[in-house]
Amino acid sequence: MLFNWTEYVPAVKKAFGSLGKRHPKMLEAYQSLGTAAAHDQALDAKTRELIAVAVAISLRCDGCIGTHTEAARKAGATEAELAQALATAIQVNAGAAYVYSMRALEAYGD
């Protein structure tokens, strides 16, 4: 096991709350982003959370991975759906590495 997620996710949430107490306007603004993102409801909560997990993987944000995976599960995402979202994140990140590899060749003087 890489992380003890059952301890890590609550610790992240607690720390998040502590920062929010110190900077309540920032917490309010951050929470407004989530509300705004869900406003039109073109995507259901499960789909939004699966996207969030894929983005979290791309950003390498452990707290985001833990909290959004938990939220995806609570929204009804199956392990197979999570695995497909992760496979998509891997595919997109590989594509980005390929594109940026071309930049390195160009910088070399192709």
N, C-alpha and C positions, 0 to 999 in steps of 0.2 A: 504494500500500500504506500502510495506517495504522500498522502495527507490523511489525517484523521478528520474527515469532513464533518462528522457529527460534533466535533469540538470547534473546528475552524470557522464554520459558517456562523454559529452564534457569537463567536468572538469578534468576527468582522462586523456583525450587526450591532454589537455592543459598542465597538469602537466608533462605528458610524454615528450611533446615537450620541456618544460623547462629543464628537466634533459638532454635531448638530446643536447641542446645548451651548457650545461656545460661539457658534455662528448660526443662529437660527434663521437669519435671512437667506444664507446660502443653502441651508437644508430645505427651506420653503421653495426656493428657486429650483433646486435639483428635483424635488418631488413634483413640481409643476411640469418638468420635462416629461416625466412618465405619464402624467395626466394628459398632456397635450399629444403625446405619441399615440395614446389609446383613444383619443377623442372621436375620430370618425368611425371607429370600429370596423374598418374594412378588413382588418385581420383579427382573428380571435386571439384570446390571451395565450393559448397554447402555441400558436404560430409565432406570435411576437416573442415569447420566451425562448423558443427554439432558435429564432434569429439572434436573440440576445446572447445565447450560449455560443453560437458560431462566431459572433463578433468578439465575445470574450476570449475565445480560443485565439483568434487572430491578434488580439491586443495583449495576450498573455497576462490576463488579470485574474489571479486565483480567486479573489473575493467575488468578482463578477461571475466566474465560472460556477462557484459554489452556490451563490444566491440565485442565479438565474436557472441553474439546473434544478434546484429545489422548487422554484416557482413553476418551471415547466412540468415537473412531475405532478405538482399540486393541480396544475391546469389540465392534467389528463394525458400528457405526453407519455408514450410508451418508450421502452428502451430501444426498440427498433427505430422509432422516429428520431430519438436523440442521436443514435448511431448514424442515421442518414444526414442529419444536420451537421454532425462532426465530419463526416466524409466530404460534405460540400465545403466546409471550412478548409479542410486539408487540400481539396482540389483548387480552391480559389487562391490559397496561400502558395501552392506550388506554381500556379500560373503567374502570380506576382513575382515570385523568385525568378521565373523564366524571363519575364519582361525586364526585370532589373539586372539580370545577367547580361542582357543585350547592352545595357548601359555600360557595364564594365568593359565589354569588348570594344564599344565605341570609345570609351575613355582611354583604352590601351592604344588606340590608333588604327584600328581595323584595316 
